[in-house]
Every structure is written in structure tokens, then in C-alpha cells.
Amino acid sequence: MSHMTRIAALALALSAAAAHAALPPPTPAQQEAAAAKKAAADAQAAKDKALLAASMDAVTARWRSRASAQGWTAHAPVAIAAAAPAQAAAPAGQPEGKLTAAGAAAPIKSEKLGTAPPSADVKAHPTRAEPAGTPPTVQKGTPKVNNR
């Protein structure tokens, strides 16, 4: 390695070591301030959600009244179940990010590895060449028409 490369590698290693330095734990006052800030943000989010729902309901009611007045068919609103609480998604939908016994025992099928049949949209062979002198399939330019 050249002298400049070694200096750059050393500087990078030192900066990485400084970046991994541990921060001191937050003080009780900082923890209380963070909890209060989170509670305020949660309250604001709930308020915004309620305002959005009210606005959507008002727009829906206005549309339904106009639709019936203009002769459109308006179907009854569909009740939507409440969303389930968000869960931390594990990689590939596996519990705790680990393969189950059935997943581990399943055979690996891959077109690339040749362990699966090719897809239906894969070409069976290269496109054949046209004989010499065949006119092109696509005519470029504007055709001349005598419709005046």
C-alpha cells in the first residue's frame, strides 16, 4: 500500500472507533422530558387522527347526498374492522426471524439454479432472422394518403 492509502485507512479506523463511543445514560430529568414529549406527540397524533376521520366522514356524506341527487347509485358504506396493532415483522414472515422446521425441510426451487421449471414467459429459442429483402414490419414515418 502507498503511504497515502495507509494514512487514509488509519484515519477511517480512528473515526469509526470514535463513532462507536458509548454515550452516558440520560439523567432522570432528561428521561422525564422525553416521556412528556412522547406523550404530547401521542396526544397530537390521536387528535390529528380524529380530525382526519371527521373530515373523511363529512366528505363522504356530502358525496352521497350529491350522488343520490344526481341519479348515481350509491351503495351502503362498508364497515371496516379496526386494524390489528402493528407487530415487529420478522424476516420473511418467520416467527422470531428463524426458519421453522417445515421451512427448513422444504426443497429450494429456483429457475436460476435449474431446480424449477422455467417460467411461461421465457423464450424457448432466439428470434429467427428474416430472409434478405423482406420489408420491415413497422413502417416508420407518416404514410402518404390521398384523402383531400
PEWO-V833631 format. One record per backbone hydrogen bond with DSSP energy under -0.5 kcal/mol. CO is the residue of the C=O (numbers start at 1). NH is the residue of the N-H. If there is no record, write none. Layout:
# PEWO-V833631
co=CO nh=NH
co=CO nh=NH
This chain:
# PEWO-V833631
co=2 nh=6
co=3 nh=7
co=4 nh=8
co=5 nh=9
co=6 nh=10
co=7 nh=11
co=8 nh=12
co=9 nh=13
co=10 nh=14
co=11 nh=15
co=12 nh=16
co=13 nh=17
co=14 nh=18
co=15 nh=19
co=16 nh=20
co=18 nh=21
co=27 nh=31
co=28 nh=32
co=29 nh=33
co=30 nh=34
co=31 nh=35
co=32 nh=36
co=33 nh=37
co=34 nh=38
co=35 nh=39
co=36 nh=40
co=37 nh=41
co=38 nh=42
co=39 nh=43
co=40 nh=44
co=41 nh=45
co=42 nh=46
co=43 nh=47
co=44 nh=48
co=45 nh=49
co=46 nh=50
co=47 nh=51
co=48 nh=52
co=49 nh=53
co=50 nh=54
co=51 nh=55
co=52 nh=56
co=53 nh=57
co=54 nh=58
co=55 nh=59
co=56 nh=60
co=57 nh=61
co=58 nh=62
co=59 nh=63
co=60 nh=64
co=61 nh=65
co=62 nh=66
co=63 nh=67
co=64 nh=68
co=65 nh=69
co=66 nh=70
co=67 nh=72
co=68 nh=71
co=72 nh=74
co=73 nh=75
co=90 nh=93
co=91 nh=94
co=94 nh=97
co=95 nh=98
co=100 nh=104
co=101 nh=105
co=102 nh=106
co=107 nh=109
co=108 nh=110
co=110 nh=114
co=110 nh=115
co=110 nh=116
co=119 nh=122
co=131 nh=134
co=137 nh=139
co=138 nh=140
co=143 nh=145
co=145 nh=147
